[in-house]
Amino acid sequence: MDGSTDGQLFAPEKYHVRDERHAWHAVLQTQDRVADRVTDFAGSLKFVYLHSAWFAIWIVLNIGLIGAGLKFDPFPFGLLTMIVSLEAIFLSTFVMVSQNRQSRRADLRSQLDFETNLRAEIWAIHIGAVLGIDHDHVEGIVRQAIAASAETETEGTGANPEG
């Protein structure tokens, strides 16, 4: 196959690179999905609006604006404080679970990037050898480019690369 007939340069079964999304979804658990949904909602403006309305209604009821008979949590609103504190504990736990999961996903992505880079370097070395390209010469040029890039970065930040 040369890509002119079917639009693919290589047959899909020739690809050896793992897809990060498929690898990640394979390890996701139900609790991870729930934690993501909770933190997605807690980080939205809907959450802020819902809580603003809830607090306003709670306070209006408990300061007696609608009727003294509806008061169930008098000022300083101890029950509301306890409920909000418990909610904060649970939400912070969900956030930490989601952050840990995101960290694991970043680790997986990093590993897949490493595998892809290693595969590409090995192929490049083999192709270069077949073409008669001096590997040591190319590696020297690469090291010079990396050093020049590092110098440019340190100049831009004002940092001293020597320590």
N, C-alpha and C positions, 0 to 999 in steps of 0.2 A: 504494500500500500504506500502510495506516495502523496496522498492528500488530494490529488486532482480528481479522483473518482468519488470518494466518500467524504471529503472535507476533513479527514483526520490524518495527521502526519504519521501517527503511530496508532496501532490498535489499543483500545483501552486496557486490555489485559497486560500490556507491556509496561504500564505505569506501576512503579513500585513505591511511590510516595503516599503516605497515609494522609487521609483528609482529617483535619483537626476537628471539624464539626461532627463527623461520624464517630471519631474516637471519643470525643467529649460526651456525646449523647449516650454512648454505650455505658459510661460510668455514672451518669446522673441517677440519683435516687429520688423517690417521691418526696422525701423530706427536703432535698435540695430545691426541688421545683416549688414546694410550698414556701420555703424561706425566700426564694427569689420573688415570688408573687407578693408576699407580705412586704418585703423591702421596696419593691417597685411601687406598691400602693402608698407606703409610708413616705416615700420620697416624692410624692406627687402633690400638686396643688389641690386636688380633690380632698386629700387627707387634711390639708390645712383648712380648707373651707368647711369640711365636715366637723372638724374639731372646734373651729371658731363658732359655728352655729350651736354645737352641743354645749360648749362652755357658756355661751350667751343665754341659752334657754335655761340651763342649770342655775345660773346666777339670778336671772330674772325670777324664776320660780322660788328660789330660796331666800331672796331678800323681801319677798312678799308683794311684789308689784302686781301680780295677778290675783292673789288672795292669800291671806295668812294661813288658811287651811291646807294649802298646797306645799307648805314648807316641810322638807324632810331632811335637809342638811344645812342647818343654820350657819351663818358667818362664824368662823373663817373657813367654812366648807371642808371639814375634815374628811368626809367620805369622798368628795371629789379629789382631794389631794391624794388620798390613798389609791384611788382608781388610776389616776394619772401616773403615780409613781410605779404601780404594778405594770401599767402599759409601757412605761419607759424601760423597765427592766426587760420585759419580753421583746420589745422592739430592738433594744441594743443587742440582745442575744441573736435575734434574726439577722441583724446587720453584720455581726461578727461571723455568723455561719456563712452568709453570702460572701463576705470578704475572704474567708478561708477558701471557699469554693472557687472564687475568682483567682486566688493565688494558685490553687492547684491547676486551674485551666491555663494560666500563664506559664506554669512549669511544663505542662504538656505541650503548649505551643512552642516553647523554647526548645524542648527536646525534638519536636518535629522539624523545627528550623535547623537545628544542628544536624539531624540526619540528612536533610535535603542538601545543606551546604557541604557535608562530607561526601555525599554521593556525587554532587556536582564537581567537587575538587578531584575526586578519584577519576571521574570520566575525563575531566580536562587534562589531567596528567597523562592518561592513556592516549588520548587523542593527540596531545602535544608530542608524545614519544613517537607515535606513528608518523607525524608530520616532520619529525626531526628537530623539534624546538627544544632548546636547552632549558631544562627545568630549573637549574640553579640560577640562570640568568633571569628568567621570568620571576623567580622568587625574590631575587635581589631588587628588581623593579617594584614588586609588591611591597617589600619592606620599606623602600624609599617613599612610596606613596602613603603608606600608613604613618610613617614618621612625619611627613609633610602635613598630613591631615591633623595629627596630634598637635603639631606646632601651631597650626591655624586655629585650632580650638582653644589652646592655652593663651594665644595672643588675644583672642576675642573675649576671654573671661578675665584676663589679667593675672591668671594663676601662673605660678612658677613650676614647670614640669620637673625640676630638679628636687623640689620639696621645699 
